[in-house]
Amino acid sequence: MNALRKYWQDFGLLVAIAVGVYLFMEWGVLTAPRRLLWLSFIAILVHQFEEYRWPGYFGGLFNGLIFRSEQPERYPLNPQSAMVINIVIAYLFYLLPVAFPSVVWLGLAPIFMGFFQFIWHGIFANVKAKTIYNPGLFSVVFLHIPIGGWYLDEIIAARMVTAWDWIIGTIYFIAAVYVLIVKGNMWLKNKNTPYRFTHRQVGPYAHKS
């Protein structure tokens, strides 16, 4: 468990590379929605690597800047909670639609989450930090948004999406953000946790409490 807690984001990048090789080999065989949902899965894995490994100081930004925590290395977000939340998001929320590409609302929700990431990383966090970049923004701009736009274009052109898909997909997206991100961080926070982000993962926010 200690190894997983320390290297889950690195494992995710290896998975992303493996999926990329698979897509390169099977691109002509897979349907367009499934190809794009696989790409969306790659995007979230790269996004998590960017947040927690390189440059990797999302934990410090989240705790020290957003929450003004007195313990930015472990509260409210800590390596244990970050691992659990991100693994569930990537390997359940993002991967499930790949198995059921014809269930369009299931695929819309993670696409919407990718767009939402721009609001968080591109606007909210940057305005609050007075910066033009924070860990996660690169993958949002160059992966989540173009892949998401491509996916929407494909399902609309193929007339796969219905009004109910838009409605259910939106509700599912909002519920996922609330349960996995908002409540997830609250449920797993622990001021006495033995798990701490490294100095690099806290980054410039170590003393902003």
C-alpha positions as CSV (number, residue, x, y, z in Angstrom):
1,M,0.0,0.0,0.0
2,N,2.9,2.4,0.7
3,A,4.3,1.8,-2.7
4,L,0.8,2.4,-4.3
5,R,0.3,5.5,-2.2
6,K,3.7,6.9,-3.4
7,Y,3.6,5.8,-7.1
8,W,-0.1,5.6,-8.1
9,Q,0.3,8.6,-10.4
10,D,3.4,7.1,-12.1
11,F,1.5,3.8,-12.6
12,G,-1.3,5.9,-14.2
13,L,1.1,7.4,-16.7
14,L,2.4,3.9,-17.6
15,V,-1.2,2.9,-18.1
16,A,-1.8,5.9,-20.3
17,I,1.2,5.0,-22.5
18,A,0.0,1.4,-22.8
19,V,-3.5,2.6,-23.8
20,G,-1.9,4.9,-26.3
21,V,0.0,2.0,-27.9
22,Y,-3.2,0.0,-28.0
23,L,-5.1,2.8,-29.7
24,F,-2.4,3.2,-32.2
25,M,-2.7,-0.4,-33.1
26,E,-6.5,-0.7,-33.0
27,W,-7.6,2.7,-34.1
28,G,-9.3,1.5,-37.3
29,V,-11.1,-1.3,-35.5
30,L,-12.6,0.7,-32.7
31,T,-15.7,2.8,-33.1
32,A,-15.3,6.6,-32.9
33,P,-17.0,7.0,-29.5
34,R,-14.9,4.2,-27.9
35,R,-11.6,5.7,-29.4
36,L,-12.4,9.1,-27.9
37,L,-13.5,7.7,-24.5
38,W,-10.1,5.9,-24.4
39,L,-8.4,9.2,-25.2
40,S,-10.4,10.8,-22.4
41,F,-9.2,8.2,-20.0
42,I,-5.6,8.9,-21.1
43,A,-6.3,12.6,-20.5
44,I,-7.3,12.1,-16.9
45,L,-4.3,9.9,-16.2
46,V,-1.9,12.6,-17.6
47,H,-3.9,15.2,-15.7
48,Q,-3.3,13.3,-12.4
49,F,0.4,12.9,-13.2
50,E,0.7,16.6,-13.8
51,E,-1.1,17.4,-10.6
52,Y,0.8,15.1,-8.3
53,R,4.1,14.2,-9.9
54,W,5.4,16.8,-12.4
55,P,5.3,19.6,-11.6
56,G,3.2,18.0,-8.9
57,Y,2.4,20.7,-6.4
58,F,-1.4,20.5,-6.6
59,G,-1.6,19.2,-3.1
60,G,0.1,22.3,-1.7
61,L,-2.0,24.6,-3.8
62,F,-5.3,22.9,-2.7
63,N,-4.4,22.9,1.0
64,G,-2.2,26.0,1.4
65,L,-3.8,28.4,-1.1
66,I,-7.5,27.3,-1.4
67,F,-8.0,26.3,2.2
68,R,-5.4,28.4,3.9
69,S,-4.4,25.3,5.9
70,E,-2.0,25.4,8.8
71,Q,-0.9,21.9,7.7
72,P,-0.6,22.2,3.9
73,E,1.4,19.0,3.7
74,R,-1.6,16.9,4.9
75,Y,-4.8,18.7,5.5
76,P,-7.5,18.6,4.2
77,L,-6.0,16.7,1.3
78,N,-3.4,14.2,2.0
79,P,-1.6,11.5,-0.1
80,Q,-4.0,8.8,1.1
81,S,-7.2,10.7,0.2
82,A,-5.7,12.0,-3.1
83,M,-4.9,8.4,-4.1
84,V,-8.3,7.1,-3.3
85,I,-10.2,9.9,-4.9
86,N,-8.2,10.0,-8.0
87,I,-8.1,6.2,-8.5
88,V,-11.9,6.1,-8.3
89,I,-12.3,9.0,-10.7
90,A,-9.9,7.5,-13.3
91,Y,-10.6,3.8,-13.1
92,L,-14.3,3.9,-12.4
93,F,-15.8,7.2,-13.5
94,Y,-13.6,7.6,-16.7
95,L,-13.1,3.9,-17.5
96,L,-16.7,2.7,-17.2
97,P,-18.0,4.6,-20.3
98,V,-15.3,2.9,-22.3
99,A,-17.0,-0.5,-21.6
100,F,-20.4,0.9,-22.5
101,P,-19.8,3.5,-25.3
102,S,-23.4,3.3,-26.5
103,V,-24.6,4.6,-23.2
104,V,-24.0,8.2,-24.2
105,W,-24.9,9.9,-20.9
106,L,-22.3,7.7,-19.2
107,G,-19.7,9.1,-21.5
108,L,-20.9,12.7,-21.3
109,A,-20.3,13.0,-17.6
110,P,-16.5,12.6,-17.7
111,I,-16.3,14.8,-20.8
112,F,-18.2,17.5,-18.8
113,M,-15.8,17.0,-15.9
114,G,-12.9,17.6,-18.3
115,F,-14.5,20.9,-19.3
116,F,-15.1,21.8,-15.7
117,Q,-11.4,21.4,-15.0
118,F,-10.8,24.5,-17.0
119,I,-13.1,26.5,-14.8
120,W,-11.2,25.2,-11.7
121,H,-7.6,25.3,-13.0
122,G,-7.8,27.9,-15.7
123,I,-9.9,30.5,-13.9
124,F,-10.6,29.9,-10.2
125,A,-7.1,28.7,-9.1
126,N,-5.2,31.1,-11.4
127,V,-7.2,34.1,-10.2
128,K,-6.8,33.1,-6.6
129,A,-3.1,32.5,-7.0
130,K,-2.5,35.4,-9.4
131,T,-0.8,33.0,-11.9
132,I,-1.3,31.8,-15.4
133,Y,-0.5,28.2,-14.7
134,N,-1.1,25.6,-12.0
135,P,-0.6,21.8,-12.1
136,G,-3.3,20.2,-14.2
137,L,-4.0,23.1,-16.6
138,F,-1.7,21.9,-19.4
139,S,-3.6,18.6,-19.7
140,V,-6.9,20.4,-19.5
141,V,-6.1,22.8,-22.4
142,F,-4.3,20.3,-24.7
143,L,-6.2,17.0,-23.8
144,H,-9.5,17.4,-22.0
145,I,-10.9,20.2,-24.0
146,P,-10.0,19.1,-27.6
147,I,-10.8,15.5,-26.9
148,G,-14.1,16.5,-25.3
149,G,-15.0,18.7,-28.2
150,W,-14.2,16.0,-30.6
151,Y,-16.4,13.5,-28.7
152,L,-19.3,15.9,-28.7
153,D,-18.9,16.5,-32.4
154,E,-18.9,12.8,-33.1
155,I,-22.0,11.8,-31.1
156,I,-23.9,14.8,-32.4
157,A,-23.0,14.1,-36.0
158,A,-23.9,10.4,-35.5
159,R,-27.2,11.4,-33.9
160,M,-26.3,9.2,-30.9
161,V,-27.3,11.7,-28.2
162,T,-30.8,12.5,-27.1
163,A,-32.2,15.1,-24.8
164,W,-32.3,12.6,-22.0
165,D,-28.6,11.9,-22.5
166,W,-27.8,15.6,-22.0
167,I,-30.0,15.8,-18.9
168,I,-28.9,12.5,-17.2
169,G,-25.2,13.1,-18.2
170,T,-25.3,16.6,-16.6
171,I,-27.0,15.3,-13.4
172,Y,-24.5,12.4,-13.3
173,F,-21.6,14.8,-13.7
174,I,-22.8,17.1,-11.0
175,A,-23.4,14.2,-8.6
176,A,-19.9,12.8,-9.3
177,V,-18.2,16.1,-8.6
178,Y,-20.2,16.5,-5.4
179,V,-19.6,12.9,-4.1
180,L,-16.1,12.2,-5.4
181,I,-14.5,15.6,-5.1
182,V,-16.4,17.8,-2.6
183,K,-17.7,15.2,-0.2
184,G,-14.8,12.8,-0.9
185,N,-12.2,15.3,0.4
186,M,-14.4,16.1,3.5
187,W,-14.9,12.4,4.3
188,L,-11.2,11.5,4.0
189,K,-9.7,14.6,5.7
190,N,-7.8,13.9,8.9
191,K,-5.6,16.4,10.7
192,N,-3.8,13.6,12.4
193,T,-3.1,11.5,9.3
194,P,0.5,10.1,9.2
195,Y,0.5,10.6,5.4
196,R,2.1,13.8,4.2
197,F,2.9,15.3,0.8
198,T,6.5,15.8,0.0
199,H,8.1,19.2,0.0
200,R,7.9,19.2,-3.8
201,Q,4.2,18.3,-3.7
202,V,3.5,21.2,-1.3
203,G,5.7,23.5,-3.4
204,P,5.5,27.2,-3.0
205,Y,2.4,26.9,-0.7
206,A,4.1,25.4,2.3
207,H,4.1,28.7,4.2
208,K,0.9,30.3,2.9
209,S,-1.4,29.4,5.8
